[in-house]
């Protein structure tokens, strides 16, 4: 599973990455993480605001930090 955090590296982006990593660890899922900071790469995902969470190529959230339960459900659905 590939998880991408889209954003410039702000505090919200860091918080989203930390939360996603915690959920992955709790679920025992193998995942690779990538930070996407390049503006052209971010706009290719057609999002309006960051941070954004992309799981296996699908944008799951943007412009907010989703709840832990939401992230867990998305990860389980992508398995």
C-alpha positions as CSV (number, residue, x, y, z in Angstrom):
1,X,0.0,0.0,0.0
2,X,1.2,3.5,-0.9
3,X,0.2,6.5,1.2
4,X,1.0,10.0,0.1
5,X,0.8,13.2,2.1
6,X,0.3,16.2,-0.2
7,X,1.4,19.5,1.1
8,X,4.2,21.9,1.7
9,X,5.4,20.5,5.0
10,X,3.3,22.6,7.3
11,X,2.3,21.6,10.8
12,X,-1.0,20.1,9.6
13,X,0.8,18.0,6.9
14,X,3.2,16.7,9.6
15,X,0.2,15.9,11.9
16,X,-1.6,14.1,9.1
17,X,1.5,12.0,8.3
18,X,2.0,11.1,12.0
19,X,-1.6,10.1,12.4
20,X,-1.6,8.0,9.3
21,X,1.6,6.2,10.4
22,X,0.0,5.5,13.8
23,X,-3.1,4.0,12.1
24,X,-0.9,1.8,9.8
25,X,1.0,0.6,12.8
26,X,-2.1,-0.2,14.8
27,X,-3.6,-2.1,11.9
28,X,-0.4,-4.0,11.2
29,X,-0.5,-3.0,7.5
30,X,2.6,-2.7,5.4
31,X,2.7,0.7,3.7
32,X,5.2,3.0,2.1
33,X,4.9,6.7,2.8
34,X,5.7,9.6,0.5
35,X,5.6,13.3,1.1
36,X,4.6,15.3,-2.0
37,X,5.7,18.9,-1.8
38,X,6.0,19.8,-5.4
39,X,3.2,22.1,-6.4
40,X,2.8,20.6,-9.9
41,X,2.6,17.1,-8.5
42,X,0.0,18.2,-5.9
43,X,-2.2,20.0,-8.5
44,X,-2.2,16.8,-10.6
45,X,-4.4,15.3,-7.9
46,X,-7.1,18.0,-8.5
47,X,-7.4,19.1,-4.9
48,X,-8.3,22.5,-3.6
49,X,-6.3,22.6,-0.4
50,X,-3.7,20.8,1.6
51,X,-3.0,18.7,3.5
52,X,-4.3,15.8,1.5
53,X,-4.2,12.1,2.0
54,X,-3.8,9.8,-0.9
55,X,-4.1,6.0,-0.5
56,X,-3.1,3.8,-3.4
57,X,-3.6,6.7,-5.8
58,X,-7.1,7.7,-4.5
59,X,-7.5,11.1,-2.8
60,X,-9.3,10.3,0.5
61,X,-9.2,13.8,2.1
62,X,-8.0,17.3,1.5
63,X,-8.0,20.5,3.4
64,X,-8.4,18.9,6.8
65,X,-7.0,16.3,9.1
66,X,-9.4,13.3,9.1
67,X,-10.2,11.4,12.3
68,X,-8.3,8.3,13.1
69,X,-11.4,6.2,12.5
70,X,-11.7,7.6,9.0
71,X,-8.1,6.8,8.1
72,X,-8.5,3.3,9.5
73,X,-11.6,2.7,7.4
74,X,-9.9,3.9,4.2
75,X,-6.8,1.8,4.8
76,X,-8.9,-1.3,5.5
77,X,-11.0,-0.7,2.3
78,X,-7.8,-0.4,0.3
79,X,-6.4,-3.7,1.5
